[in-house]
Amino acid sequence: METMEGISKRRFMLHYNFPPYSVGETGRLGGPGRREVGHGALAYKAISPLIPSKEDFPYTIRVVSEILSSNGSSSMATVCASSLALMDAGVPIKKPAAGIAMGLMSDEDGKYKVLTDIQGPEDHYGDMDFKAAGTREGVNAIQMDVKVHGVSLEILRETLEHAKKARIHILDFTDKVLSEPRGELSRLAPRVLMTQIDPARIGELVGPGGKMINGMIARTGVTSIDIEQDGRVFVSSMQPEAAEKAMAEIKSMMREFEIGEIVEGDVIKLLDFGAIVDLGGGRDGMIHVSELKNGFVENVTDILKLGDHVKTKVIKVENGKIGLSIKQLESLPEGQPREDRPPHFRERRPGFGDRPSSGRRPFGRGPRR
C-alpha cells in the first residue's frame, strides 16, 4: 500500500463506502472523504485483532462495507457485518465482534442521560457520540466526540457499562445466525496452502532459471507458487485438488531422507557401476552394484532393468546425494557373513583400501621374500 507516509504492507484491509443515496441525497461518487477514511479506520481497528496469523491463514483479506441506508452508526454496523461476513466466508477469526454507538443528553444543572444505539436526531442534538466495538471478552476500538467541555468519569463508567450490555445483546442475536466461522472456505475463494522449507534449499526448489518451480506450476495447474526469504512457501489455486497436488510435490522434493529409512521408486537409469532410482518429487538415489544383492554381481542388468519398481534402504545421505541398498533388505544365506565375497571379487573390482598405499605389508602377512 502506497500512502503519504510511504509504502507499507497489510494482510487485512477494510474499505468503508458511504454513498450520498444512503441518506437520501444526490451527489458525485468520488474518492474516499474524511468520513470514509475515519469510519473505515475505526471498523478496521475493531476487526484487525481478530484476524488469524499468516501461518494459520495465509490469505490477504479485503472487506468492503457498502452503506445502503443510514440513520445511526454505520461504522458500528460495519463491525457487525464484517464479523459475520468473514465467518460466513470461512475465515477463522478468533471471536465474533459487534459494535454500538452511545449518546448523551445533559443540561446545565448536571443532570444527564446516557443513550444506547443512538439514531440520527439523537446524534445531531445530543452532547456525545461514543462508539465502542469488541467481543464478549473486551473492547477493541473506541471513538468519542463530545459537544460539551468534557464528561465525568461517572458518565464514562456508565457509558462503558451500557455499551457492554448492548454489545453482548447484539452478539447473542447474531450467534443465532452464525456463532463461529464455517468449517470450509467459500467455494468462490482461492485455495492457499503453506509449508516451511529450509531457506538454504530455496534454490533447489526454484531450479536453474526457475525450471523446477515453473515446471511444477505447469504440471499441476496452480495459479502461483510464492517463496519468501524465511523459507515459507505459498501455493495458490482456484482448484483445491491442484493446490494439494503441488504441495505434495513440494513436500516430497524437500523431504529429508534418513539413514535406515525404507523407500520405493522406479529405476530410471542403468550404469556400469549401479542404477539410479526415482524417489519422487525430483529426488533420486543410486544403488551401487555392490548393494544390489548378497554375493558377486557381474552386470547391473543381471538384476535390474529400466522401469523396475524396487524397494530399497537408505544407507547414505551426503551433500544432497542419496545412497540406496537392496542387499541390506535381503536375508543372508545361512552361515555366510555379509562381507564374504567370492575369491575373484577383489581381483575384478579392486576397491579403496584393498592394497596399502604406504608400502607397508598388510596386517597378518609375513615378511617380503
C-alpha positions as CSV (number, residue, x, y, z in Angstrom):
1,M,0.0,0.0,0.0
2,E,1.3,3.4,-1.0
3,T,0.4,6.2,1.4
4,M,1.6,9.7,2.3
5,E,3.9,8.1,4.9
6,G,5.4,5.7,2.4
7,I,4.9,2.1,1.2
8,S,3.6,-0.5,3.7
9,K,2.0,-4.0,3.6
10,R,-1.2,-5.2,5.1
11,R,-2.8,-8.6,5.1
12,F,-6.2,-7.2,6.1
13,M,-7.9,-4.2,4.6
14,L,-11.4,-2.8,5.4
15,H,-12.9,-0.3,3.0
16,Y,-16.0,1.7,4.0
17,N,-18.1,3.4,1.4
18,F,-20.8,5.9,2.2
19,P,-22.7,7.0,-1.0
20,P,-25.0,10.0,-0.9
21,Y,-28.1,8.0,-1.6
22,S,-27.7,6.2,1.8
23,V,-29.1,9.4,3.4
24,G,-31.5,10.3,0.6
25,E,-29.1,12.8,-1.1
26,T,-27.6,13.0,-4.6
27,G,-24.0,13.7,-5.3
28,R,-20.9,12.5,-7.1
29,L,-19.3,9.2,-6.2
30,G,-15.6,10.0,-6.0
31,G,-12.6,9.1,-3.9
32,P,-12.9,8.5,-0.1
33,G,-13.5,11.5,2.0
34,R,-12.9,12.3,5.7
35,R,-15.9,10.3,6.8
36,E,-15.0,7.2,4.7
37,V,-11.4,7.2,6.0
38,G,-12.3,7.8,9.6
39,H,-15.2,5.3,9.9
40,G,-13.2,2.7,7.9
41,A,-10.2,3.1,10.3
42,L,-12.4,2.7,13.3
43,A,-14.0,-0.5,12.0
44,Y,-10.6,-1.8,10.9
45,K,-9.2,-1.4,14.4
46,A,-12.1,-3.3,15.8
47,I,-11.7,-6.3,13.4
48,S,-8.0,-6.5,12.8
49,P,-7.0,-8.0,16.2
50,L,-9.3,-11.0,15.4
51,I,-7.7,-11.8,12.0
52,P,-5.7,-15.1,12.2
53,S,-1.9,-15.2,11.7
54,K,-0.4,-15.7,8.3
55,E,0.9,-19.1,9.4
56,D,-2.7,-20.2,10.3
57,F,-4.4,-18.5,7.4
58,P,-2.1,-17.4,4.5
59,Y,-4.5,-15.1,2.8
60,T,-4.8,-11.4,2.1
61,I,-8.3,-10.3,3.1
62,R,-10.3,-7.3,1.9
63,V,-13.7,-6.5,3.4
64,V,-15.8,-3.8,1.7
65,S,-18.7,-2.2,3.6
66,E,-21.3,-0.6,1.3
67,I,-23.7,1.6,3.3
68,L,-27.1,1.4,1.7
69,S,-29.0,3.5,4.2
70,S,-28.1,5.3,7.4
71,N,-29.9,6.5,10.5
72,G,-27.4,5.7,13.2
73,S,-23.9,4.5,13.5
74,S,-22.9,2.9,10.1
75,S,-19.4,2.3,11.4
76,M,-20.6,0.0,14.2
77,A,-23.0,-1.7,11.7
78,T,-19.8,-2.2,9.6
79,V,-18.2,-4.0,12.5
80,C,-21.1,-6.3,13.0
81,A,-21.5,-7.0,9.3
82,S,-17.7,-7.6,8.7
83,S,-17.6,-10.1,11.5
84,L,-20.5,-12.1,10.1
85,A,-19.1,-11.8,6.5
86,L,-15.7,-13.1,7.5
87,M,-17.2,-16.1,9.4
88,D,-19.5,-16.8,6.5
89,A,-16.6,-16.9,4.1
90,G,-14.8,-19.4,6.3
91,V,-12.1,-17.0,7.7
92,P,-11.2,-18.4,11.1
93,I,-11.4,-15.2,13.1
94,K,-10.7,-15.5,16.8
95,K,-14.0,-14.2,18.1
96,P,-17.2,-12.7,16.7
97,A,-17.3,-8.9,17.1
98,A,-20.0,-6.2,17.4
99,G,-20.2,-2.5,18.0
100,I,-22.6,0.0,19.4
101,A,-22.9,3.8,19.4
102,M,-23.7,5.5,22.7
103,G,-25.1,9.1,23.2
104,L,-25.6,11.6,26.0
105,M,-28.3,14.2,26.8
106,S,-27.4,16.7,29.6
107,D,-28.4,20.0,31.0
108,E,-26.6,22.9,32.8
109,D,-27.7,21.5,36.2
110,G,-25.6,18.4,35.7
111,K,-28.5,16.1,35.0
112,Y,-27.8,13.6,32.2
113,K,-29.0,10.5,30.5
114,V,-26.8,8.0,28.6
115,L,-28.4,6.8,25.4
116,T,-27.9,3.4,23.8
117,D,-27.8,2.8,20.0
118,I,-28.4,6.4,19.0
119,Q,-30.1,7.4,15.8
120,G,-29.6,10.5,13.6
121,P,-31.6,13.1,15.6
122,E,-30.0,11.9,18.9
123,D,-26.6,12.2,17.3
124,H,-27.4,15.7,16.0
125,Y,-28.9,17.2,19.1
126,G,-27.0,15.1,21.7
127,D,-23.8,16.0,23.6
128,M,-21.8,12.9,22.9
129,D,-21.1,10.3,20.2
130,F,-19.3,7.4,21.9
131,K,-18.6,4.3,19.7
132,A,-17.3,1.1,21.3
133,A,-16.6,-2.2,19.4
134,G,-15.2,-5.5,20.5
135,T,-16.0,-9.1,21.6
136,R,-17.6,-10.7,24.6
137,E,-14.2,-10.6,26.3
138,G,-13.4,-6.9,25.8
139,V,-13.3,-3.7,23.7
140,N,-11.1,-3.5,20.6
141,A,-11.8,0.1,19.5
142,I,-13.3,3.3,20.9
143,Q,-14.1,6.7,19.4
144,M,-15.6,9.6,21.3
145,D,-16.8,13.0,20.0
146,V,-18.3,15.5,22.5
147,K,-20.0,18.9,22.1
148,V,-19.6,19.9,25.8
149,H,-16.4,20.9,27.6
150,G,-16.0,17.4,28.9
151,V,-17.6,14.3,30.6
152,S,-17.1,13.0,34.1
153,L,-15.6,9.6,35.0
154,E,-19.1,8.7,36.3
155,I,-20.5,9.3,32.8
156,L,-17.7,7.3,31.1
157,R,-18.2,4.4,33.5
158,E,-21.9,4.3,32.9
159,T,-21.4,4.6,29.2
160,L,-19.0,1.7,29.1
161,E,-21.3,-0.5,31.2
162,H,-24.3,0.2,29.0
163,A,-22.1,-0.4,25.8
164,K,-21.0,-3.8,27.1
165,K,-24.6,-4.9,27.8
166,A,-25.6,-3.7,24.3
167,R,-22.6,-5.4,22.6
168,I,-23.4,-8.7,24.3
169,H,-27.1,-8.4,23.4
170,I,-26.1,-7.9,19.7
171,L,-23.7,-10.9,19.8
172,D,-26.5,-13.1,21.4
173,F,-28.7,-12.2,18.4
174,T,-26.0,-12.7,15.7
175,D,-24.9,-16.0,17.3
176,K,-28.4,-17.4,16.4
177,V,-27.5,-16.9,12.8
178,L,-23.7,-17.7,12.8
179,S,-21.8,-18.1,16.0
180,E,-18.4,-19.3,14.6
181,P,-16.6,-19.5,11.3
182,R,-17.8,-22.0,8.8
183,G,-15.7,-25.2,8.5
184,E,-14.7,-24.6,4.9
185,L,-13.7,-21.7,2.8
186,S,-16.3,-20.2,0.4
187,R,-16.2,-22.0,-2.9
188,L,-15.5,-18.7,-4.5
189,A,-12.3,-18.2,-2.6
190,P,-8.9,-19.4,-4.0
191,R,-7.1,-22.0,-2.0
192,V,-3.8,-21.0,-0.5
193,L,-1.6,-23.7,1.2
194,M,1.6,-23.0,3.1
195,T,4.6,-25.1,4.1
196,Q,8.0,-24.3,5.6
197,I,11.3,-25.4,4.0
198,D,14.9,-24.9,4.8
199,P,15.9,-21.4,3.5
200,A,19.2,-22.9,2.3
201,R,17.2,-25.2,-0.1
202,I,15.2,-22.4,-1.8
203,G,17.4,-22.6,-4.9
204,E,16.9,-26.3,-5.1
205,L,13.1,-25.8,-5.2
206,V,13.3,-22.9,-7.7
207,G,15.8,-24.7,-10.0
208,P,18.1,-23.1,-12.6
209,G,16.2,-20.2,-14.2
210,G,13.1,-21.2,-12.4
211,K,12.9,-24.5,-14.2
212,M,11.7,-26.6,-11.3
213,I,9.1,-24.3,-9.9
214,N,7.7,-23.2,-13.4
215,G,7.5,-26.9,-14.4
216,M,5.6,-27.7,-11.2
217,I,3.1,-24.8,-11.9
218,A,2.5,-26.0,-15.4
219,R,2.3,-29.7,-14.4
220,T,-0.2,-29.2,-11.5
221,G,-2.2,-26.2,-12.9
222,V,-1.9,-24.0,-9.8
223,T,-2.1,-20.2,-10.1
224,S,1.2,-19.5,-8.4
225,I,3.9,-20.7,-6.0
226,D,5.5,-17.9,-3.9
227,I,8.6,-18.4,-1.8
228,E,9.7,-16.0,0.9
229,Q,13.2,-15.5,2.2
230,D,12.5,-17.2,5.5
231,G,11.6,-20.4,3.7
232,R,7.8,-20.2,3.7
233,V,6.2,-21.5,0.5
234,F,2.7,-20.5,-0.5
235,V,0.7,-22.4,-3.2
236,S,-2.3,-20.6,-4.7
237,S,-5.0,-22.2,-6.9
238,M,-8.7,-21.9,-7.6
239,Q,-8.9,-25.7,-7.6
240,P,-8.2,-27.4,-4.2
241,E,-7.0,-30.6,-5.9
242,A,-4.3,-28.7,-7.9
243,A,-3.1,-27.0,-4.7
244,E,-2.9,-30.3,-2.8
245,K,-1.0,-31.9,-5.7
246,A,1.6,-29.1,-5.9
247,M,2.0,-29.1,-2.1
248,A,2.6,-32.9,-2.2
249,E,5.3,-32.5,-4.8
250,I,7.0,-29.7,-2.8
251,K,7.0,-31.8,0.4
252,S,8.3,-34.8,-1.5
253,M,11.0,-32.7,-3.1
254,M,12.1,-31.1,0.1
255,R,11.8,-34.1,2.5
256,E,14.9,-35.1,4.4
257,F,15.8,-38.7,3.9
258,E,17.2,-40.5,7.0
259,I,19.7,-43.4,7.0
260,G,17.8,-46.6,7.6
261,E,14.6,-45.3,6.0
262,I,12.8,-47.7,3.6
263,V,11.9,-46.1,0.3
264,E,10.5,-47.2,-3.0
265,G,10.9,-46.0,-6.6
266,D,11.4,-46.8,-10.2
267,V,14.7,-47.5,-12.0
268,I,15.2,-44.7,-14.4
269,K,18.9,-45.2,-15.5
270,L,21.3,-48.1,-15.6
271,L,25.1,-47.5,-15.3
272,D,28.1,-49.8,-15.3
273,F,28.5,-49.4,-11.6
274,G,24.9,-49.1,-10.4
275,A,21.4,-47.9,-11.0
276,I,19.5,-44.6,-10.5
277,V,16.1,-44.8,-8.8
278,D,13.5,-42.1,-9.0
279,L,12.2,-41.4,-5.4
280,G,9.6,-38.8,-6.5
281,G,9.5,-35.1,-6.1
282,G,12.5,-34.6,-8.4
283,R,14.7,-36.7,-6.0
284,D,16.7,-39.7,-6.9
285,G,19.1,-42.1,-5.3
286,M,21.8,-44.5,-6.5
287,I,22.2,-48.2,-5.8
288,H,25.8,-49.2,-6.2
289,V,26.4,-52.5,-7.9
290,S,27.8,-53.9,-4.6
291,E,24.4,-53.1,-2.9
292,L,22.2,-55.0,-5.4
293,K,22.4,-58.4,-3.8
294,N,24.4,-60.6,-1.5
295,G,27.2,-62.1,-3.4
296,F,29.0,-61.0,-6.5
297,V,27.1,-59.2,-9.3
298,E,28.7,-59.4,-12.8
299,N,26.4,-56.9,-14.5
300,V,23.8,-54.5,-13.2
301,T,21.4,-55.7,-16.0
302,D,21.5,-59.2,-14.5
303,I,19.5,-57.8,-11.5
304,L,17.6,-54.7,-12.8
305,K,16.1,-53.3,-15.9
306,L,14.7,-49.9,-16.7
307,G,11.2,-49.3,-15.2
308,D,11.6,-51.8,-12.4
309,H,9.9,-50.8,-9.2
310,V,12.2,-51.5,-6.3
311,K,12.1,-51.3,-2.5
312,T,15.4,-50.0,-1.0
313,K,17.0,-48.9,2.2
314,V,18.7,-45.5,2.6
315,I,22.3,-46.2,3.6
316,K,23.9,-42.8,2.9
317,V,22.9,-39.1,2.7
318,E,25.6,-36.7,1.9
319,N,25.5,-33.3,0.1
320,G,22.1,-34.0,-1.3
321,K,23.1,-37.4,-2.7
322,I,21.3,-40.5,-1.5
323,G,22.8,-43.9,-1.4
324,L,20.5,-46.9,-1.6
325,S,20.7,-50.6,-1.0
326,I,18.6,-53.6,-2.0
327,K,21.1,-56.0,-0.5
328,Q,20.6,-54.8,3.1
329,L,16.9,-55.7,2.9
330,E,17.6,-59.3,1.9
331,S,18.3,-62.2,4.3
332,L,21.8,-63.6,4.2
333,P,22.4,-67.2,3.3
334,E,22.8,-69.3,6.5
335,G,26.5,-69.2,7.7
336,Q,27.6,-66.6,5.2
337,P,28.9,-63.3,6.7
338,R,27.7,-60.2,5.0
339,E,31.2,-59.1,3.9
340,D,32.0,-62.5,2.3
341,R,32.8,-62.4,-1.4
342,P,33.9,-65.0,-3.9
343,P,37.7,-65.2,-4.2
344,H,37.8,-63.4,-7.6
345,F,35.7,-60.4,-6.4
346,R,38.7,-58.3,-5.3
347,E,40.7,-59.1,-8.4
348,R,37.9,-58.0,-10.8
349,R,36.7,-54.9,-8.8
350,P,39.5,-53.5,-6.6
351,G,38.2,-51.1,-4.0
352,F,39.6,-48.4,-1.8
353,G,41.8,-50.0,0.9
354,D,42.4,-53.3,-0.9
355,R,46.1,-52.5,-1.3
356,P,48.1,-50.4,1.2
357,S,49.4,-47.2,-0.2
358,S,52.4,-46.7,2.1
359,G,54.3,-49.8,1.1
360,R,53.7,-51.4,4.5
361,R,52.7,-55.0,4.5
362,P,49.1,-55.7,5.4
363,F,48.4,-56.9,8.9
364,G,48.8,-60.7,9.3
365,R,51.1,-61.2,6.3
366,G,54.6,-62.5,6.6
367,P,57.8,-60.6,5.6
368,R,58.5,-60.0,1.9
369,R,60.9,-62.6,0.4
